[in-house]
Amino acid sequence: MISEFRPARRRGLSLGLYFTLVAALSFFSLTKEAQAITGPHTVVLDAGHGGFDRGGIPGQRVAEKPMTLDVAQRVARKLRAGGYHVVMTRDSDVFVPLSVRVAIANGLRDAEFVSIHFNSATRAGANGIETYYYRSDSARLAANIHRQVVGGTGTENRGIRRRGFYVLRRTSIPSVLVECGFLTNPYESSLALQSSYRERLADRITSGIIGQSPPYNRPVVAGLTHVASPIGGGYNDFVSPAPERPSFSHHARSSGRSGRHHSTSSSKKKKSGKSKKKKKSDDN
């Protein structure tokens, strides 16, 4: 009995050690995976609009939603090739509410959120690159991306602006929104339609995310009011945000149910008991 018991005991110990090692390796693998997802090299890429929300303003010839998705997918490929973990708020032509985009970002720790858009205006001559941030811990990321995009594409520098857009105000991680030119501008829309230009935009956005030294930057366009840089270092791209553009008043509400990256609110009130006046305000 003793001679038969000892081998069985050894087999039991061997099996126990085997399962312990398997459990330890599984735990290590899951831990590494969790670190990859929530570590400092995680980037949430938010391609603006999608689905029934084509982006832009009424009557705009070039839709915004396919442009933002294409650039975001290019950035994702470049970041993944560099070892970054990338989460896309949308990876196809679907509508994703702003609240869901924010929830995706807030579900990750130690990550960064980059929302990619193209601009639009009722004035066809409006052109250039704008970058937005809201939280103070997002200013450096905004500056890095902005300088890369402006310096690498040669377009007008419309400055870095602080504004309480929904996806910037409601996220709990560093978050920026970059406007990659005006699709209502004939020249910039023709560039956006070129695959080579969207590839260049993706290169520049990627370089800004990973913190590469920016190329020579063009000064901001005349007429903009400079504000003190919140990050120091001689950055002179920070400007005061312009008033809310009337052409955007039909877009997203503060609930985040629409696909527009920013939100406005409007209310009607009587004036002198006779006329009604629409009030517009930033959703700060």
C-alpha positions in Angstrom: 0.0 0.0 0.0 2.8 2.4 0.8 4.6 1.7 -2.4 1.4 2.3 -4.4 0.5 5.5 -2.4 3.7 7.4 -2.9 3.6 7.4 -6.7 -0.1 8.5 -6.6 0.9 11.3 -4.2 3.7 12.3 -6.5 1.2 12.3 -9.4 -1.2 14.4 -7.3 1.6 16.9 -6.5 2.6 17.1 -10.1 -0.9 17.8 -11.3 -1.3 20.3 -8.5 1.9 22.1 -9.5 0.8 21.9 -13.2 -2.5 23.6 -12.5 -0.9 26.2 -10.3 1.6 27.1 -13.0 -1.3 27.3 -15.6 -3.3 29.5 -13.3 -0.2 31.7 -12.6 0.5 32.0 -16.3 -3.1 32.8 -17.1 -3.2 35.5 -14.4 0.1 37.0 -15.8 -1.3 37.0 -19.3 -4.5 38.7 -18.2 -2.6 41.2 -16.2 -0.4 42.0 -19.2 -3.4 42.4 -21.4 -5.1 44.7 -18.9 -1.9 46.8 -18.7 -1.9 47.0 -22.5 -5.5 48.2 -22.5 -5.3 50.6 -19.6 -1.6 51.6 -19.7 -0.1 54.9 -20.8 0.1 53.8 -24.4 -3.7 53.6 -25.0 -5.2 56.1 -27.4 -9.0 56.5 -28.0 -9.6 57.7 -31.6 -12.9 59.3 -32.2 -13.9 59.7 -35.9 -16.5 62.4 -35.9 -20.1 61.8 -37.1 -21.2 58.7 -38.9 -24.4 56.9 -39.9 -27.3 59.4 -40.6 -25.1 62.2 -39.3 -22.9 63.2 -42.3 -21.4 66.2 -40.5 -20.9 69.7 -41.7 -23.6 72.2 -42.6 -26.7 71.9 -44.8 -25.9 71.9 -48.5 -22.2 71.0 -48.0 -21.0 69.1 -51.0 -18.3 67.0 -49.4 -19.5 64.9 -46.4 -17.4 65.0 -43.3 -18.1 61.5 -41.9 -16.1 59.4 -44.4 -13.1 61.8 -44.2 -12.9 61.6 -40.4 -13.2 57.8 -40.4 -10.5 57.4 -43.1 -8.0 59.6 -41.2 -8.8 57.9 -37.9 -8.3 54.5 -39.4 -4.9 55.6 -40.8 -3.8 57.0 -37.5 -4.9 53.7 -35.8 -2.8 51.6 -38.1 0.3 53.8 -37.5 -0.1 53.8 -33.7 -0.6 50.1 -33.6 2.5 49.6 -35.7 4.3 51.6 -33.0 3.1 49.4 -30.2 0.1 51.5 -29.0 -3.2 50.0 -28.0 -5.9 51.8 -30.0 -9.6 51.9 -29.2 -11.9 53.3 -31.9 -15.3 54.9 -31.0 -16.4 53.8 -34.4 -14.7 51.8 -37.1 -17.4 51.9 -39.7 -20.2 54.2 -41.0 -22.4 54.0 -37.9 -23.9 56.6 -35.7 -22.5 56.7 -32.2 -24.0 59.1 -29.7 -21.7 61.6 -28.0 -22.5 60.1 -24.6 -21.3 56.6 -25.8 -18.1 58.1 -27.2 -17.4 59.7 -23.8 -18.3 56.5 -21.9 -15.8 54.6 -24.1 -13.0 57.1 -23.2 -13.9 57.1 -19.5 -13.8 53.3 -19.3 -10.0 53.5 -19.8 -7.4 54.7 -17.3 -4.2 56.4 -18.3 -5.3 56.9 -21.9 -5.7 59.8 -24.3 -8.7 60.8 -26.4 -8.3 62.3 -29.8 -11.4 63.4 -31.8 -10.9 63.9 -35.5 -13.1 66.3 -37.5 -13.1 68.6 -40.5 -14.5 72.1 -40.3 -17.2 73.9 -42.1 -18.5 77.5 -42.4 -21.0 79.5 -44.4 -18.2 81.6 -45.8 -16.3 79.6 -48.5 -13.1 81.5 -47.8 -12.8 80.2 -44.2 -9.7 77.9 -44.1 -7.1 76.5 -41.8 -6.5 74.2 -38.8 -8.1 74.6 -35.4 -7.4 72.4 -32.3 -9.6 72.4 -29.2 -9.1 71.3 -25.6 -10.9 71.9 -22.3 -9.1 70.3 -19.4 -5.7 71.8 -18.4 -4.1 68.4 -18.6 -5.0 68.3 -22.3 -3.2 71.5 -23.4 0.1 69.9 -24.1 -1.5 67.1 -26.2 -3.4 69.8 -28.1 -0.3 71.8 -28.7 1.7 68.8 -30.0 -1.0 67.7 -32.4 -1.8 71.2 -33.6 1.8 72.1 -34.3 2.4 68.9 -36.2 -0.7 69.2 -38.4 -0.2 72.9 -39.2 3.6 72.5 -39.8 3.2 69.3 -41.7 0.4 70.3 -44.1 1.2 74.0 -44.7 -2.3 75.1 -44.0 -3.4 78.2 -42.1 -2.8 78.2 -38.3 -6.1 79.2 -36.7 -4.8 78.5 -33.2 -5.5 76.3 -30.2 -8.7 77.1 -28.4 -10.2 76.1 -25.1 -13.8 75.3 -25.4 -16.3 73.1 -23.5 -17.4 70.8 -26.3 -19.3 67.7 -25.0 -16.6 65.2 -25.8 -13.9 67.4 -24.2 -15.8 68.5 -21.1 -17.3 65.1 -20.2 -14.2 63.0 -20.6 -12.0 62.2 -17.6 -8.8 61.7 -19.5 -6.7 64.1 -21.6 -8.8 64.9 -24.6 -8.4 67.1 -27.7 -10.4 67.7 -30.9 -8.6 68.6 -34.1 -10.3 70.2 -37.1 -8.4 69.2 -40.2 -9.4 72.0 -42.5 -12.6 73.3 -44.0 -14.6 71.1 -46.3 -16.6 74.2 -47.4 -13.4 75.7 -48.7 -12.9 74.7 -52.4 -9.1 74.3 -52.0 -9.1 72.5 -48.7 -12.0 70.2 -49.7 -10.0 69.2 -52.8 -7.1 68.3 -50.6 -9.2 66.3 -48.3 -10.5 64.2 -51.2 -6.9 63.1 -51.9 -5.8 59.9 -50.3 -2.2 61.2 -50.1 -3.3 64.3 -48.2 -5.3 62.2 -45.7 -2.3 60.0 -45.2 -0.2 63.2 -44.5 -2.8 64.3 -41.9 -2.6 60.9 -40.3 1.2 61.1 -40.2 1.0 64.5 -38.5 -1.6 63.5 -36.0 0.3 60.4 -35.1 3.5 62.3 -34.6 1.7 64.7 -32.3 0.2 61.9 -30.2 3.6 60.2 -29.7 5.2 63.6 -28.9 7.7 64.0 -31.8 9.3 67.4 -32.2 7.1 69.5 -34.4 8.3 71.1 -37.6 8.4 74.8 -38.2 5.0 76.3 -37.4 3.3 79.1 -39.2 2.1 82.0 -37.0 -1.6 82.2 -36.3 -3.7 84.1 -38.8 -4.1 87.8 -38.2 -7.1 89.1 -36.2 -7.0 86.3 -33.5 -6.5 87.2 -29.9 -3.5 85.4 -28.3 -3.9 84.1 -24.7 -1.1 83.0 -22.4 0.1 79.5 -23.0 -1.1 77.1 -20.2 2.0 74.9 -20.7 4.7 77.6 -21.1 7.6 76.8 -23.3 7.1 79.6 -25.7 3.9 78.2 -27.3 2.2 81.1 -29.0 -0.6 79.2 -30.7 -3.2 79.5 -28.0 -5.9 82.0 -28.9 -9.2 83.1 -27.6 -12.1 81.1 -29.0 -14.4 82.9 -31.4 -18.2 83.2 -30.6 -20.4 80.3 -31.4 -20.9 80.0 -35.1 -24.6 80.4 -36.1 -24.3 77.7 -38.7 -23.8 75.1 -36.0 -26.9 75.9 -34.0 -28.9 72.9 -35.4 -26.3 70.4 -34.1 -25.9 68.5 -30.9 -27.6 69.2 -27.6 -25.9 68.8 -24.2 -27.4 65.4 -23.7 -24.9 64.0 -26.2 -27.5 62.3 -28.3 -26.4 63.9 -31.6 -23.2 63.1 -33.5 -21.8 66.7 -33.5 -18.6 67.1 -31.5 -19.8 70.2 -29.7 -23.1 71.2 -28.3 -25.3 74.2 -28.1 -28.5 75.1 -26.3 -31.3 77.4 -27.4 -34.3 78.7 -25.6 -37.1 81.0 -26.5 -38.2 83.8 -24.3 -40.5 86.7 -24.6 -39.1 90.2 -24.8 -41.4 93.0 -23.7 -44.3 90.6 -24.0 -44.4 90.8 -27.8 -41.4 89.4 -29.6 -39.6 86.1 -29.2 -35.8 85.9 -29.3 -33.6 82.8 -29.7 -30.8 82.6 -27.2 -27.6 80.7 -28.1 -24.9 79.7 -25.7 -21.8 77.5 -25.4 -22.5 74.4 -23.4 -19.7 75.0 -20.9 
